[in-house]
Amino acid sequence: MKRYLVAIYLRLSKEDDKWKEESNSIAMQRILLRRYIEEKFADYEIIEFCDDGYTGTNFDRPGMQEMLERIRNGEIDCIIVKDFSRFARDYIELGSYLEQIFPFLGVRFISVNDGYDSAKAQGGAADIDMNFKNLLYDLYSRDLSGKVRSSLSIRKEKGQYVSANSPFGYEKAPGDRHALLVAEDEAAVVRRIFSLTLDGWTSVQIARLFNKERVKTPIEFKIDKGRTNRIPKGGRFLWSGSTICQILRNEIYIGNIVQKKYTKDFVGGKNHLNSQEDWLVSYGHHEPIIEKAAFDQVQESRGNKRTPKHNQTHPLVGKLVCGCCKKNLRYRRGMNPYFNCHYSYSNNMENCVRKLNAMFVEQYVLLMMQEKLEEEGELEKLRMEEMARLDGKIRELKEKRRILHSGIERMKQNHFEAYQEYASGKTGRFQSDGLMLKSMEEELAGINDRLQEVEAEHSAIKCGREAEYSGGRFAELSEEMVEKYLDKIEVYDEQHMEIYWKESAGLKPASKNVLQ
């Protein structure tokens, strides 16, 4: 007679470990489930599946996938978990497995702490209680994730380094885990990498040299310092050209930290790279290992002429000049962004610009530019060009919307067909189609929002009400306008500035504007 095949599933997420839920440890789950099986079953065979350090908000877990595969092959009769949240925290997905997939496959499901046994549950109050618990697990997971992300976001806004690991070349300060100190042994390797690059070495050549000289890799430094425990494939860790490149383009080595580069679309989803304008950069956060001039030279020599340009998040960067020392003003991000002259501190020049409100100077220059363009007869020409551009954009967005809407209708039909496969245990297509459908619907909503904005902008410009629409080209200073018409602005303070227009734009070369 065939023995009863019982699968016990164990899971511990990083969130569980962070909040120190001792009762959820892998060891405690194993003891609880095996004790339950000994008491409730007679002739059985236990198969264990474990995911340590994986979130329960999706099914992309190696232990879970292996268990589901063996279920589809008919190798498992019963699944036992500590509670529903160990199996999944997604309320909808869990309900699909309990109510449709497992019953179809003839697999019994037991949640010990929830007192749930699918062999005994026949609907009614028990099912209502079970569904309510599942919903609470789902809401708890989303709430916890939101709190963690909110806390990290606040720390990033404050300019704190929030990563659990220190970057190569640095170590966490003993009394402040958000502060970085130079690790001289690692920093020596970083300095050598930049020095060799400036001497003409390629990243591949440097990697070969380091491997030949047996220079320790970043992971080997961590192992020696007890930060990790890894076994190399092939018996040895090796430098690679990609590792060298990552070091060469990392602004951490000039004292900056770059955060908010990625956004996760939903809990358990994938990271997406944000546009460079949305990155959060904290300048002068820690002691640099490499001089900025050397870093910029390396970027230029490697063809990265556009990096780093995080400080160019304001259209006037590179155009504002200190009236005293004639050096470019630097842009400082924050709650109240401003420009200042860096040399006022290093050269002790009292007349250098100390602080210039970024919003004020932007609005002032915009006003002067509008008056200048109108005076020279350029404003109406720009208005017509902008309306033509927006007409084209509206047509483009409407066509995208039409194509995407048709695609969604087809995807809904495919999704229904995939659900039928899903009920028979073929989960891959249903889950991937569901994510794609959700992504397409979100994209459609974004297109509709953007279309509404563009149509409003077009209407405002057409009626001569540019200033009423905050997103309009004439309601804010754009980089294109600055590059086309503005040569430089000499700043003495917020009351005294001189604007120099570009001759190539057909405007008079200089215009002295002094605020009274």
PLY file of the C-alpha trace (Angstrom):
ply
format ascii 1.0
element vertex 516
property float x
property float y
property float z
element edge 515
property int vertex1
property int vertex2
end_header
0.00 0.00 0.00
1.31 3.47 -0.92
2.58 5.54 1.98
1.03 8.97 2.56
3.42 11.58 1.11
3.39 14.69 3.31
5.21 17.88 2.28
6.12 20.36 4.99
6.84 23.85 3.74
9.02 26.23 5.79
9.65 29.90 5.03
11.40 32.80 6.76
11.56 36.24 5.14
14.03 39.04 5.71
11.22 41.08 7.28
10.56 38.29 9.79
14.23 38.24 10.70
14.39 42.02 11.01
11.46 42.16 13.40
12.81 39.12 15.27
9.75 36.89 15.16
11.45 33.99 16.95
8.40 31.74 16.64
8.72 31.93 12.86
12.29 30.64 12.71
12.94 27.72 10.39
13.92 25.47 13.30
10.74 26.25 15.25
8.54 25.69 12.19
10.22 22.32 11.56
9.70 21.15 15.15
6.05 22.24 15.18
5.16 20.56 11.88
6.96 17.29 12.52
5.33 17.02 15.96
1.92 17.63 14.37
2.53 14.90 11.78
3.61 12.39 14.43
0.36 13.01 16.34
-2.05 13.05 13.39
-0.66 10.58 10.86
0.20 6.87 11.00
1.97 5.66 7.86
3.67 8.59 6.14
6.78 9.89 4.44
7.92 13.49 4.99
9.33 15.64 2.18
10.69 19.01 3.32
10.81 22.22 1.27
12.39 25.38 2.66
12.82 29.02 1.57
14.98 30.99 3.98
15.10 34.74 3.33
12.29 34.94 0.75
9.22 37.16 0.80
5.77 35.61 0.86
4.26 38.25 -1.44
5.01 36.20 -4.57
5.74 32.60 -5.54
9.19 33.23 -7.01
10.91 31.02 -4.42
13.07 27.96 -5.23
11.60 25.74 -2.51
8.04 26.71 -3.45
8.63 26.11 -7.15
10.17 22.68 -6.50
7.21 21.71 -4.31
4.64 22.85 -6.87
6.43 20.92 -9.59
6.31 17.71 -7.55
2.64 18.36 -6.79
1.90 18.58 -10.51
3.77 15.30 -10.99
1.50 13.63 -8.42
4.31 13.03 -5.90
2.65 14.78 -2.93
-0.62 13.97 -1.15
-0.66 16.65 1.55
0.94 20.03 2.30
1.39 21.24 5.87
2.47 24.75 6.90
2.70 26.58 10.23
0.18 29.23 9.09
-1.21 30.63 5.87
1.35 33.44 5.78
4.21 30.93 5.52
2.72 29.64 2.26
1.74 33.04 0.83
0.83 36.56 1.92
-1.02 37.36 -1.31
-4.70 36.99 -0.48
-5.86 36.42 -4.07
-3.19 33.87 -4.99
-3.61 31.91 -1.77
-7.35 31.73 -2.30
-6.85 30.41 -5.83
-4.64 27.57 -4.58
-6.89 26.61 -1.65
-10.22 26.81 -3.45
-9.36 25.70 -6.99
-5.89 24.35 -7.75
-5.24 22.00 -4.81
-8.80 20.55 -4.81
-8.49 19.93 -8.56
-5.17 18.11 -8.05
-6.49 16.17 -5.05
-3.94 17.63 -2.63
-4.85 18.13 1.01
-3.76 21.39 2.65
-3.27 21.92 6.41
-2.40 25.13 8.25
-1.62 24.12 11.83
-1.90 27.40 13.73
-4.99 28.46 11.77
-6.76 25.16 12.52
-7.46 24.68 8.82
-7.66 21.27 7.13
-9.06 21.18 3.59
-10.24 17.58 4.20
-12.62 18.89 6.89
-13.50 22.36 5.59
-16.79 22.16 3.72
-17.70 25.86 3.46
-19.63 28.07 5.89
-18.16 29.89 8.86
-14.81 28.09 8.70
-14.21 29.34 5.18
-15.25 32.86 6.16
-12.78 32.82 9.04
-10.03 31.45 6.84
-10.60 34.07 4.13
-10.60 36.85 6.71
-7.26 35.65 8.10
-5.78 35.51 4.60
-6.90 39.06 3.95
-5.29 40.21 7.21
-2.00 38.52 6.26
-2.07 40.29 2.89
-2.84 43.67 4.44
-0.19 43.15 7.13
2.44 42.38 4.52
1.60 45.45 2.47
1.44 47.66 5.56
4.80 46.41 6.83
6.39 46.89 3.42
5.00 50.41 3.22
6.37 51.32 6.65
9.82 49.98 5.83
9.91 51.81 2.48
8.66 55.02 4.09
11.32 54.84 6.79
14.07 54.24 4.23
12.78 57.09 2.05
12.92 59.54 4.97
16.48 58.49 5.78
17.50 58.90 2.13
15.96 62.38 2.02
18.11 63.26 5.03
21.18 62.17 3.09
21.87 59.08 5.20
23.53 56.01 3.77
20.95 53.25 4.28
22.46 50.21 2.58
23.21 47.28 4.86
26.61 46.78 3.19
29.41 49.30 2.99
30.85 49.90 -0.51
34.31 48.63 -1.39
36.85 51.11 -0.03
34.74 52.11 2.96
33.44 50.70 6.24
30.61 51.71 8.56
31.52 54.12 11.35
31.51 52.31 14.74
29.02 54.70 16.33
26.91 55.54 13.28
25.84 52.90 10.75
24.75 55.66 8.33
28.26 57.16 8.17
31.15 55.87 6.05
34.85 55.85 6.91
37.70 55.15 4.52
39.09 51.59 4.78
42.69 52.28 3.84
43.56 48.74 2.75
40.67 48.68 0.30
41.05 52.34 -0.66
44.61 51.64 -1.81
43.23 49.23 -4.41
40.64 51.78 -5.55
43.29 54.49 -5.96
45.47 52.11 -7.98
42.54 51.27 -10.30
41.99 54.97 -11.06
45.73 55.60 -11.42
46.16 52.75 -13.93
43.12 53.97 -15.87
44.59 57.46 -16.13
47.81 55.83 -17.41
45.86 54.28 -20.26
45.05 50.80 -18.94
41.68 49.29 -19.90
39.41 47.62 -17.36
40.20 44.17 -18.78
43.95 44.82 -18.59
43.65 45.94 -14.97
41.63 42.83 -14.09
44.27 40.60 -15.70
47.06 42.39 -13.83
45.27 42.07 -10.48
44.58 38.39 -11.06
48.22 37.81 -11.97
49.43 39.67 -8.86
46.80 37.97 -6.67
45.32 41.28 -5.53
42.44 40.52 -3.18
38.96 41.02 -4.65
36.25 43.01 -2.80
34.57 39.81 -1.64
37.87 38.49 -0.25
38.31 41.66 1.81
34.82 41.08 3.25
35.61 37.45 4.06
38.87 38.41 5.81
36.95 40.97 7.91
34.24 38.48 8.82
31.44 40.28 6.95
30.47 37.30 4.80
31.20 33.65 4.19
31.45 32.60 0.56
33.05 29.74 -1.36
34.43 30.68 -4.80
33.53 28.71 -7.88
36.63 27.10 -9.32
38.47 27.53 -6.04
39.41 31.19 -6.48
37.81 34.62 -6.64
38.82 36.63 -9.71
38.71 40.24 -10.80
36.66 41.01 -13.91
36.47 43.94 -16.26
32.89 44.64 -15.18
33.96 44.90 -11.52
36.63 47.43 -12.48
34.08 49.42 -14.52
31.64 49.52 -11.60
34.33 50.99 -9.39
35.42 53.53 -12.00
31.94 54.98 -12.50
30.84 54.97 -8.85
30.48 58.48 -7.41
30.85 57.07 -3.92
34.60 57.54 -4.34
34.30 61.34 -4.69
32.22 61.61 -1.54
28.73 61.43 -3.07
26.00 58.87 -2.46
23.40 58.23 -5.17
20.09 56.80 -3.98
16.56 56.25 -5.32
17.97 54.93 -8.59
15.37 52.17 -8.69
11.66 51.88 -7.92
9.79 48.65 -7.23
6.43 48.72 -9.03
4.69 46.65 -6.36
5.46 44.53 -3.29
7.50 41.56 -4.45
7.86 43.04 -7.96
10.94 43.91 -9.97
13.09 47.02 -9.65
12.90 49.57 -12.45
15.60 52.14 -13.16
14.35 55.68 -12.56
15.22 58.56 -14.84
18.42 60.29 -13.82
16.53 63.46 -12.83
14.74 61.51 -10.08
17.89 60.16 -8.46
18.66 61.53 -5.01
22.28 62.63 -4.69
23.92 63.71 -1.43
27.12 65.60 -2.11
30.06 65.62 0.28
28.49 62.89 2.40
31.82 61.32 3.38
35.56 61.60 2.84
36.45 61.04 -0.82
39.06 58.51 -1.91
39.51 60.02 -5.38
39.80 63.69 -6.27
36.86 64.91 -8.36
39.16 66.22 -11.09
40.72 62.78 -11.47
37.30 61.14 -11.41
36.00 63.45 -14.14
39.13 62.82 -16.20
38.55 59.07 -15.97
34.93 59.45 -17.11
36.10 61.55 -20.05
38.81 59.08 -21.02
36.38 56.16 -20.86
33.84 57.92 -23.05
31.37 58.66 -20.24
31.08 62.32 -21.10
27.66 62.62 -19.50
28.63 61.35 -16.06
28.35 62.47 -13.44
25.62 65.04 -14.21
23.37 64.63 -11.19
24.12 68.19 -10.14
22.65 69.37 -13.46
19.09 68.87 -12.30
18.47 72.60 -12.59
18.42 74.27 -16.03
20.66 77.13 -14.87
23.55 74.92 -13.75
26.66 76.04 -15.66
25.13 79.41 -16.54
25.36 81.20 -13.18
28.73 82.85 -12.49
29.91 84.46 -9.28
30.32 88.19 -9.91
33.28 88.31 -7.51
35.58 85.39 -8.41
33.96 84.55 -11.81
33.62 80.84 -10.88
30.50 78.84 -11.67
27.96 78.67 -8.86
27.14 75.23 -7.49
23.63 73.86 -7.15
22.60 72.50 -3.75
19.57 70.22 -3.62
17.23 69.90 -0.67
13.91 71.15 0.66
14.94 74.71 -0.30
17.47 74.35 -3.14
19.96 77.15 -3.71
23.12 78.15 -5.57
26.33 79.25 -3.90
29.98 79.91 -4.68
32.12 77.04 -3.43
35.23 79.25 -3.40
33.73 81.59 -0.84
34.76 79.01 1.76
38.11 77.85 0.41
39.39 81.31 -0.59
37.70 83.31 2.18
36.43 85.88 -0.34
33.77 87.90 1.46
32.03 89.19 -1.69
31.42 85.77 -3.25
27.81 84.58 -3.48
26.87 82.82 -0.25
23.32 81.74 -1.02
21.01 82.36 -3.98
17.50 80.92 -3.83
17.10 78.59 -6.84
13.36 79.16 -7.27
13.77 82.93 -7.14
16.51 83.11 -9.76
14.64 80.66 -12.02
11.46 82.78 -11.98
13.43 85.98 -12.44
15.34 84.68 -15.44
12.13 83.26 -16.93
10.47 86.68 -16.65
13.45 88.44 -18.22
13.60 85.86 -21.01
9.91 86.20 -21.82
10.22 89.99 -21.95
13.33 89.76 -24.12
11.77 87.29 -26.57
8.61 89.37 -26.86
10.69 92.50 -27.42
12.66 90.78 -30.20
9.53 89.29 -31.81
10.50 85.70 -30.95
7.73 84.84 -28.49
4.95 84.38 -31.04
7.21 82.20 -33.18
7.99 80.03 -30.17
4.30 79.80 -29.31
3.45 78.49 -32.78
6.33 76.01 -32.71
5.20 74.76 -29.31
1.60 74.32 -30.43
2.77 72.33 -33.45
4.90 70.14 -31.19
1.98 69.54 -28.83
-0.33 68.69 -31.76
2.11 65.99 -32.78
2.39 64.74 -29.20
-1.41 64.49 -28.86
-1.64 62.44 -32.07
1.18 60.19 -30.86
-0.44 59.58 -27.46
-3.84 58.85 -28.99
-2.31 56.29 -31.35
-0.44 54.66 -28.46
-3.68 54.55 -26.49
-5.53 52.89 -29.37
-2.85 50.23 -29.85
-2.54 49.56 -26.12
-6.31 49.31 -25.68
-6.48 46.68 -28.43
-3.62 44.81 -26.80
-5.39 44.79 -23.44
-8.52 43.30 -24.97
-6.46 40.51 -26.55
-4.55 39.96 -23.31
-7.80 39.61 -21.34
-8.87 36.81 -23.65
-5.46 35.13 -23.33
-5.61 35.57 -19.56
-8.93 33.74 -19.41
-7.46 30.85 -21.42
-4.36 30.84 -19.19
-6.59 30.58 -16.11
-7.93 27.26 -17.37
-4.34 25.99 -17.56
-3.70 27.54 -14.13
-6.50 25.45 -12.60
-4.76 22.33 -13.88
-1.47 23.27 -12.22
0.29 25.13 -15.05
0.83 28.36 -13.14
3.60 30.05 -15.11
1.56 31.48 -17.98
-1.32 32.65 -15.78
0.96 34.51 -13.37
3.09 36.11 -16.11
0.00 37.08 -18.13
-1.56 38.58 -15.00
1.49 40.74 -14.34
1.67 41.79 -17.99
-2.04 42.69 -18.02
-1.63 44.76 -14.86
1.40 46.50 -16.36
-0.47 47.29 -19.58
-3.44 48.71 -17.68
-1.11 50.89 -15.60
0.61 52.07 -18.78
-2.79 52.92 -20.31
-3.73 54.94 -17.22
-0.42 56.78 -17.48
-1.01 57.58 -21.16
-4.49 58.93 -20.36
-3.06 61.14 -17.61
-0.28 62.39 -19.88
-2.74 63.04 -22.72
-4.92 65.09 -20.39
-1.88 67.16 -19.34
-0.74 67.79 -22.92
-4.25 68.75 -24.09
-4.55 71.19 -21.16
-1.14 72.65 -22.01
-2.12 73.02 -25.68
-5.38 74.74 -24.70
-3.60 77.15 -22.36
-1.04 78.17 -25.00
-3.70 78.50 -27.70
-5.73 80.87 -25.50
-2.66 82.87 -24.47
-2.85 81.67 -20.85
0.59 80.03 -20.60
1.17 81.17 -17.05
-1.99 79.39 -15.86
-0.56 75.99 -16.68
2.39 74.99 -14.49
3.68 72.37 -16.94
3.73 74.73 -19.93
6.93 75.56 -21.74
6.54 79.24 -20.95
5.52 78.71 -17.33
8.81 77.10 -16.39
12.41 77.45 -17.48
13.54 74.57 -19.68
17.06 73.44 -20.51
16.31 73.93 -24.22
15.38 77.59 -23.69
18.45 78.22 -21.55
20.81 76.57 -24.06
19.31 78.40 -27.00
19.15 81.95 -25.65
21.28 82.32 -22.53
25.05 82.71 -22.48
25.65 83.39 -18.78
24.43 85.33 -15.75
26.83 87.15 -13.48
25.45 87.15 -9.94
26.49 89.46 -7.14
23.49 88.85 -4.89
19.74 88.39 -5.26
19.31 92.10 -6.05
22.14 92.43 -8.57
22.54 90.21 -11.67
23.72 90.74 -15.25
22.20 88.57 -18.00
24.21 87.91 -21.17
22.19 86.67 -24.17
23.62 84.55 -26.99
24.39 86.39 -30.21
23.63 83.22 -32.21
20.02 83.43 -31.03
19.58 86.76 -32.81
19.27 88.67 -29.53
21.37 91.54 -28.34
24.50 90.08 -26.68
24.21 91.67 -23.26
21.45 92.97 -21.05
22.16 94.40 -17.63
19.27 93.75 -15.31
19.61 95.13 -11.81
16.73 94.53 -9.39
15.69 97.53 -7.37
0 1
1 2
2 3
3 4
4 5
5 6
6 7
7 8
8 9
9 10
10 11
11 12
12 13
13 14
14 15
15 16
16 17
17 18
18 19
19 20
20 21
21 22
22 23
23 24
24 25
25 26
26 27
27 28
28 29
29 30
30 31
31 32
32 33
33 34
34 35
35 36
36 37
37 38
38 39
39 40
40 41
41 42
42 43
43 44
44 45
45 46
46 47
47 48
48 49
49 50
50 51
51 52
52 53
53 54
54 55
55 56
56 57
57 58
58 59
59 60
60 61
61 62
62 63
63 64
64 65
65 66
66 67
67 68
68 69
69 70
70 71
71 72
72 73
73 74
74 75
75 76
76 77
77 78
78 79
79 80
80 81
81 82
82 83
83 84
84 85
85 86
86 87
87 88
88 89
89 90
90 91
91 92
92 93
93 94
94 95
95 96
96 97
97 98
98 99
99 100
100 101
101 102
102 103
103 104
104 105
105 106
106 107
107 108
108 109
109 110
110 111
111 112
112 113
113 114
114 115
115 116
116 117
117 118
118 119
119 120
120 121
121 122
122 123
123 124
124 125
125 126
126 127
127 128
128 129
129 130
130 131
131 132
132 133
133 134
134 135
135 136
136 137
137 138
138 139
139 140
140 141
141 142
142 143
143 144
144 145
145 146
146 147
147 148
148 149
149 150
150 151
151 152
152 153
153 154
154 155
155 156
156 157
157 158
158 159
159 160
160 161
161 162
162 163
163 164
164 165
165 166
166 167
167 168
168 169
169 170
170 171
171 172
172 173
173 174
174 175
175 176
176 177
177 178
178 179
179 180
180 181
181 182
182 183
183 184
184 185
185 186
186 187
187 188
188 189
189 190
190 191
191 192
192 193
193 194
194 195
195 196
196 197
197 198
198 199
199 200
200 201
201 202
202 203
203 204
204 205
205 206
206 207
207 208
208 209
209 210
210 211
211 212
212 213
213 214
214 215
215 216
216 217
217 218
218 219
219 220
220 221
221 222
222 223
223 224
224 225
225 226
226 227
227 228
228 229
229 230
230 231
231 232
232 233
233 234
234 235
235 236
236 237
237 238
238 239
239 240
240 241
241 242
242 243
243 244
244 245
245 246
246 247
247 248
248 249
249 250
250 251
251 252
252 253
253 254
254 255
255 256
256 257
257 258
258 259
259 260
260 261
261 262
262 263
263 264
264 265
265 266
266 267
267 268
268 269
269 270
270 271
271 272
272 273
273 274
274 275
275 276
276 277
277 278
278 279
279 280
280 281
281 282
282 283
283 284
284 285
285 286
286 287
287 288
288 289
289 290
290 291
291 292
292 293
293 294
294 295
295 296
296 297
297 298
298 299
299 300
300 301
301 302
302 303
303 304
304 305
305 306
306 307
307 308
308 309
309 310
310 311
311 312
312 313
313 314
314 315
315 316
316 317
317 318
318 319
319 320
320 321
321 322
322 323
323 324
324 325
325 326
326 327
327 328
328 329
329 330
330 331
331 332
332 333
333 334
334 335
335 336
336 337
337 338
338 339
339 340
340 341
341 342
342 343
343 344
344 345
345 346
346 347
347 348
348 349
349 350
350 351
351 352
352 353
353 354
354 355
355 356
356 357
357 358
358 359
359 360
360 361
361 362
362 363
363 364
364 365
365 366
366 367
367 368
368 369
369 370
370 371
371 372
372 373
373 374
374 375
375 376
376 377
377 378
378 379
379 380
380 381
381 382
382 383
383 384
384 385
385 386
386 387
387 388
388 389
389 390
390 391
391 392
392 393
393 394
394 395
395 396
396 397
397 398
398 399
399 400
400 401
401 402
402 403
403 404
404 405
405 406
406 407
407 408
408 409
409 410
410 411
411 412
412 413
413 414
414 415
415 416
416 417
417 418
418 419
419 420
420 421
421 422
422 423
423 424
424 425
425 426
426 427
427 428
428 429
429 430
430 431
431 432
432 433
433 434
434 435
435 436
436 437
437 438
438 439
439 440
440 441
441 442
442 443
443 444
444 445
445 446
446 447
447 448
448 449
449 450
450 451
451 452
452 453
453 454
454 455
455 456
456 457
457 458
458 459
459 460
460 461
461 462
462 463
463 464
464 465
465 466
466 467
467 468
468 469
469 470
470 471
471 472
472 473
473 474
474 475
475 476
476 477
477 478
478 479
479 480
480 481
481 482
482 483
483 484
484 485
485 486
486 487
487 488
488 489
489 490
490 491
491 492
492 493
493 494
494 495
495 496
496 497
497 498
498 499
499 500
500 501
501 502
502 503
503 504
504 505
505 506
506 507
507 508
508 509
509 510
510 511
511 512
512 513
513 514
514 515
